[in-house]
Amino acid sequence: MQATVIAEMSGDGSGRVQLRHQPFASAEKLRDIVADTYRQLKQRHVDIQRKMSLYLANRDTEFILFKPMKVHLLT
């Protein structure tokens, strides 16, 4: 995944900056970022669950926390 660095935001001259007019906030860019994140979550869900089990002592708690991701993202 490629990170975007924002060096400068363009304003309207009055010092006000509107996010919707910035090139990094375009619908196409946001769609690409969301699609890439969704794809990575689907690919790495097993690793995520394995890492969760390292920090959680209770298997039931792990199931409860992981269930929304499993139901909404992996179906």
N, C-alpha and C positions, 0 to 999 in steps of 0.2 A: 504494500500500500504506500502510496506516495503522499507525503505531507506537503501542504501548501503553506508558504510563509507570506504573510501580508506585510509588505514594506511600507506602503502608503495607501491611505484611503482618500478618494476624491470627494471633495465637499462642494457646496454650492456657493462658496465665497464668504458666507456669513459664519463659518466655523461649524456649521451643522453638517453632520454626515448622515446620510440615509442608507441604511444597509441594503435595501432593495435595489439601489442603483449601483452597487459595487459589482465588479465583474466576477468575483468569487461567490457571490450570492445568487447567481443566475439559476434558473430552474434546471437547466441542463447540467450544470456543475453539481448542484445538490442531488439530482437524480443519480448521477454517476457515483457520488460518494455513498448514498444510501444503498445502491445496488451492490457496490463493492463490499460494504460492511455486511450486508445480508449474505452475500456469497461466502465471505470469510467465516461468518458465524456457522453457516451450514457445513463448511469444510472442517472446522475446528471444534465442533460441539463435543466430541469425545474427549479431546484434550482438556477442554474447559471443565467438563464434569470430573475428569480425573484429578485436576488441580484443586477443584472444590473439595474433593474428598480428603485432601491433605490437611485442610484447615478446619473441617467440620468433624466433630467427634461422633455425631449422631447421624446415622443413615437416613432416618426419617426427615430430619431437618434439611439434609442435602436434597432429598426428593422434593420437598415442599418448595425450596428455592429454585430448583431446576425445572420444575413442572411448567411454569409459564413460558419459558424459553422453548421447551420441548413441544408444547401445544401450539404456540403461535408462530414459531419460526421454522420448525422442522417438519411440519405437516404439509 
